Amino acid sequence: MLAKEITPKAIVDYLDQYVIGQDEAKRTLAVAVYAHYRKLSALGGQTDMIAKSNVLIIGASGTGKTLACESLSRFLSVPFVTANATSLAQTRYVNEEIEAVLQRLIDKAGGDVQRASQGIVFIDEIDKLKASTGESNTTSGESVQHALLKIMEGAPFKLGADRFIDTTNILFICGGAFVGLDKIMSRTHSFGFIATSESDNKNILDRLNERVKPTDLFEFGLIPEFTGRLPVIARFGELSREMLARIMSVPKNAIYHQFREVFRAEGVELVVAPPVFEQIAEIAIEYKTGGRSLRGIFEELMTPILYLVPDHPEIGRVEIGSLFEAPRYFKRPPEARS
């Protein structure tokens, strides 16, 4: 399944190009994915011998959970689809919704069921399944957890009249914000028996206290059987102002790079000063949406400039030094104008 040159470090190095921060979580994801596909190769399809390690990602909205999973699948060249646990709980026909998710995975694999059966499914907002909505046209969160158990562990799932897909080799990654879990952990974690005089011991203590225990998830509202299908847990932390600023300008597909290419197509150089990214990051922090609002704020900044530039071929350079100052427009030399 994996080329020999693909190692956990190679996976992290690739993720670093697209996902800012979250170093520990990226390493956890990389090792989990690497081990999953290496097991598939080593055991040669002997599915009864594979103990699958699905992954639970815990982190607030906008911290990069979906982006990391999308980037992983792109690097590994495996089919990838996302699903929303809330949508699964908003219907009486959960199995039909699950079938639709698996069908989309097959579509992503170009109709190749065998290739789809080795893909990745990311189910977001899994933390919303902890309780019943109590409405007649919906399914309780606990019922959805039970419905997902079989496909997450691995079993032939019927698609339509005469087609099946075996989910044994599909890697399931579930994500959620799990608001309130920290309070549960603060009550249940008390690994104080380790001496903390030495730095190594202090690091061990910190890791134990930060680790999410299965009992924490039980108390939060996930059933033990469901939690047992998610043995690997990665935690995505809140994004700092510096991280938010870097998201706009550092990754390969950063919004700044995208707009520089748009302006370059018009023969114009776009230059945005670092303080602008910090100012946008401050606004995003106020919005409490993590990285989700960055694109919208940046595009709002670009709208009046991009509206003006195409009709003024004399403009050769645009500089933005602050959100609170007008952009500066520089004319190109007459001989450079088309």
C-alpha positions in Angstrom: 0.0 0.0 0.0 2.8 2.5 0.9 5.9 3.2 -1.0 9.1 2.4 0.9 10.1 6.0 1.2 6.8 6.9 3.0 7.6 7.0 6.7 5.8 8.7 9.6 8.4 11.5 9.4 7.8 11.9 5.6 4.0 12.1 6.4 4.6 14.8 9.0 6.9 16.7 6.7 4.2 16.8 4.1 1.5 17.8 6.6 3.8 20.6 7.8 3.4 22.2 4.3 -0.3 22.6 4.8 -1.1 22.4 8.5 0.3 25.0 10.9 1.2 23.9 14.4 -0.4 20.8 16.0 3.0 19.0 16.0 2.1 16.3 18.5 -1.2 15.6 16.8 0.4 15.4 13.4 2.9 12.8 14.7 0.1 10.8 16.2 -1.9 10.8 13.0 1.2 10.0 10.9 2.1 6.9 13.0 -1.5 5.7 13.1 -2.0 6.0 9.3 1.5 4.5 8.6 0.8 1.5 10.9 -2.6 1.0 9.3 -1.4 0.7 5.7 1.7 -1.1 6.6 -0.4 -3.8 8.4 -2.5 -4.1 5.3 0.6 -4.7 3.2 2.3 -7.1 5.7 -0.7 -9.2 6.3 -1.6 -9.5 2.6 -5.3 -9.0 2.9 -5.8 -11.4 5.8 -8.5 -9.2 7.3 -9.2 -11.5 10.2 -5.7 -10.8 11.5 -5.9 -7.0 11.4 -6.7 -5.1 14.6 -7.7 -1.8 13.1 -6.7 1.4 14.9 -9.3 4.0 14.0 -8.5 7.6 15.2 -10.4 10.1 17.3 -9.3 13.8 16.8 -10.3 16.2 19.6 -10.1 19.9 18.9 -12.1 23.1 18.6 -13.6 24.1 15.3 -11.1 25.6 12.9 -8.0 24.1 14.4 -7.2 22.0 11.2 -8.7 18.6 11.8 -10.4 18.2 8.4 -7.4 19.9 6.6 -5.0 17.4 8.2 -7.1 14.4 7.1 -7.6 15.8 3.6 -3.8 16.4 3.3 -3.1 12.9 4.6 -5.3 11.3 1.9 -3.8 13.4 -0.8 -0.2 12.4 0.2 -1.1 8.7 0.4 -3.3 8.9 -2.8 -6.2 7.1 -1.2 -9.9 7.9 -1.6 -11.2 10.2 1.1 -14.7 11.5 2.1 -16.1 13.5 4.9 -19.4 12.9 6.7 -21.2 14.8 9.5 -22.4 13.0 12.5 -25.1 15.6 13.1 -26.6 14.8 9.7 -26.5 11.1 10.6 -28.5 11.9 13.7 -31.1 14.0 11.9 -32.6 11.2 10.0 -34.5 8.0 10.9 -32.7 6.1 8.2 -29.1 6.0 9.5 -28.1 3.0 7.4 -29.2 4.8 4.2 -27.0 7.8 5.2 -24.1 5.5 5.9 -24.6 3.8 2.5 -24.5 7.2 0.9 -21.2 8.0 2.6 -19.7 4.7 1.4 -21.0 5.3 -2.1 -19.3 8.7 -2.2 -16.1 6.9 -1.2 -16.5 4.5 -4.2 -17.2 7.5 -6.5 -13.9 9.1 -5.2 -12.2 5.9 -6.1 -13.5 6.2 -9.7 -16.0 3.3 -9.1 -13.2 0.9 -8.0 -14.7 -0.8 -5.0 -11.4 -2.5 -4.1 -9.6 0.8 -4.0 -12.5 2.4 -2.0 -12.2 -0.3 0.5 -8.7 1.0 1.5 -9.7 4.6 1.7 -10.3 7.0 4.6 -13.6 8.2 6.0 -13.6 11.3 8.3 -16.7 11.8 10.4 -16.9 15.2 12.0 -18.9 16.5 15.0 -18.8 13.0 16.5 -19.2 14.7 19.9 -22.8 15.7 19.0 -23.8 12.0 19.2 -23.8 11.9 23.0 -27.6 12.5 23.5 -30.9 12.0 21.9 -32.6 15.0 20.3 -36.0 13.7 21.4 -37.6 14.6 18.1 -39.7 12.0 16.2 -38.0 12.5 12.8 -34.5 12.0 14.2 -32.3 9.3 15.6 -30.7 9.5 19.0 -27.0 10.0 19.2 -26.5 6.7 21.0 -28.4 4.9 18.3 -26.1 6.4 15.6 -23.0 5.3 17.6 -24.4 1.7 17.6 -25.1 2.0 13.8 -21.5 3.0 13.2 -19.9 0.2 15.3 -20.1 -2.5 12.6 -18.7 -0.5 9.7 -15.9 1.0 11.9 -14.8 -2.4 13.0 -15.1 -3.9 9.6 -17.8 -5.8 7.8 -19.4 -6.3 4.3 -21.9 -3.4 3.8 -24.6 -3.8 1.2 -24.8 -1.1 -1.4 -28.0 -1.3 -3.5 -29.3 -4.6 -4.8 -26.2 -6.7 -5.4 -23.1 -4.8 -4.4 -21.1 -4.9 -1.2 -18.1 -3.0 0.1 -15.9 -4.5 2.9 -15.1 -1.8 5.4 -12.5 -3.8 7.3 -9.6 -2.0 5.6 -11.2 1.5 5.6 -9.6 3.8 8.1 -12.2 5.8 10.1 -11.2 9.1 11.6 -13.7 10.8 13.9 -13.4 14.4 15.0 -15.2 16.7 17.4 -14.7 19.8 19.6 -15.8 17.9 22.8 -16.7 21.1 24.6 -16.6 20.3 28.4 -14.2 17.4 28.2 -11.4 19.4 29.8 -13.6 19.9 32.9 -14.1 16.1 33.1 -10.4 15.5 32.7 -9.6 18.0 35.4 -11.6 16.0 37.9 -10.5 12.5 36.8 -6.8 13.0 36.2 -4.5 12.9 39.2 -1.3 11.2 38.2 0.6 12.8 41.1 2.4 9.7 42.2 5.3 10.3 39.8 8.2 12.3 41.1 8.5 15.6 39.4 11.9 16.7 40.5 13.5 15.6 37.2 12.5 17.1 33.9 11.9 13.6 32.3 9.5 12.7 35.1 7.7 16.0 34.8 7.2 15.4 31.0 5.8 11.9 31.7 3.4 13.4 34.3 2.3 16.1 31.9 1.6 13.6 29.1 -0.4 11.4 31.4 -2.5 14.3 32.6 -3.1 15.5 29.1 -4.0 12.1 27.8 -7.7 11.5 27.2 -8.8 8.3 29.0 -11.7 6.1 27.8 -13.5 6.8 31.0 -13.4 10.5 30.2 -15.2 9.8 26.9 -17.7 7.5 28.7 -18.6 10.3 31.0 -18.8 12.8 28.1 -21.4 10.6 26.4 -19.8 8.1 24.1 -20.7 4.5 24.7 -17.8 2.1 25.6 -18.2 0.0 22.5 -17.9 3.1 20.3 -14.9 4.4 22.2 -13.3 1.0 21.9 -13.4 1.4 18.1 -11.2 4.6 18.4 -8.1 3.5 20.2 -5.8 6.3 18.8 -6.5 9.8 20.1 -5.0 13.0 18.7 -5.6 16.4 20.3 -5.6 19.6 18.3 -4.9 22.6 20.4 -6.2 26.2 20.1 -4.5 28.3 17.4 -2.4 31.2 18.7 -2.3 34.6 16.9 1.0 33.7 15.4 -0.3 30.4 14.1 -3.4 32.1 12.6 -1.1 34.7 10.9 1.1 32.0 9.5 -1.9 30.0 8.1 -2.6 32.8 5.7 1.0 33.1 4.3 3.1 30.0 5.0 1.3 26.8 3.6 1.7 25.9 0.0 -1.9 26.6 -0.6 -2.1 29.7 1.6 -4.7 32.3 0.7 -2.0 34.9 0.2 -0.2 32.8 -2.4 -3.4 32.2 -4.2 -4.2 35.9 -4.5 -0.6 36.7 -5.5 -1.1 34.4 -8.4 -4.5 36.0 -9.3 -2.8 39.5 -9.3 0.2 38.1 -11.2 -2.2 37.0 -14.0 -3.2 40.7 -14.2 0.5 41.7 -14.4 0.4 43.1 -10.9 2.6 42.4 -7.9 0.7 42.1 -4.6 2.6 42.7 -1.4 0.9 42.3 2.0 3.0 43.3 5.0 3.2 40.9 8.0 1.3 43.2 10.4 -1.8 42.7 8.2 -1.8 39.0 8.9 -1.5 39.7 12.6 -4.4 42.1 12.5 -6.6 39.6 10.6 -5.6 36.9 13.2 -6.7 39.2 16.0 -10.1 39.6 14.4 -10.4 35.8 13.9 -9.6 35.3 17.6 -12.4 37.7 18.4 -14.8 35.7 16.2 -13.8 32.5 18.1 -13.8 30.4 14.9 -10.2 29.4 14.7 -8.9 29.4 11.2 -12.3 29.2 9.6 -12.8 32.9 9.3 -9.4 33.8 7.9 -10.3 33.3 4.3 -13.4 35.4 4.5 -11.6 38.3 6.2 -8.8 38.2 3.7 -11.1 38.0 0.7 -13.0 41.0 2.1 -9.7 42.9 2.1 -9.0 41.9 -1.5 -12.4 42.6 -2.9 -12.2 46.4 -3.5 -8.6 46.0 -4.8 -9.4 43.2 -7.2 -12.4 45.2 -8.4 -10.2 48.1 -9.3 -7.1 46.6 -10.7 -8.4 44.8 -13.9 -9.7 48.1 -15.3 -6.4 50.0 -14.6 -3.6 48.5 -16.7 -1.2 51.2 -15.5 -1.1 49.6 -12.0 1.9 47.4 -11.6 2.1 46.9 -7.8 -0.2 47.0 -4.8 1.1 47.2 -1.3 -1.0 46.7 1.9 0.6 47.8 5.1 -2.3 47.8 7.5 -6.0 46.9 7.7 -6.5 50.4 8.8 -4.8 52.2 6.0 -5.7 52.5 2.3 -3.7 50.3 -0.1 -0.9 51.9 -2.0 -1.0 51.6 -5.8 2.2 52.0 -7.9 2.2 52.6 -11.6 4.3 50.4 -13.9 6.7 52.0 -16.3 5.0 53.2 -19.6 7.1 50.7 -21.6 5.8 47.8 -19.5 2.2 48.6 -20.1 0.3 46.4 -22.6 
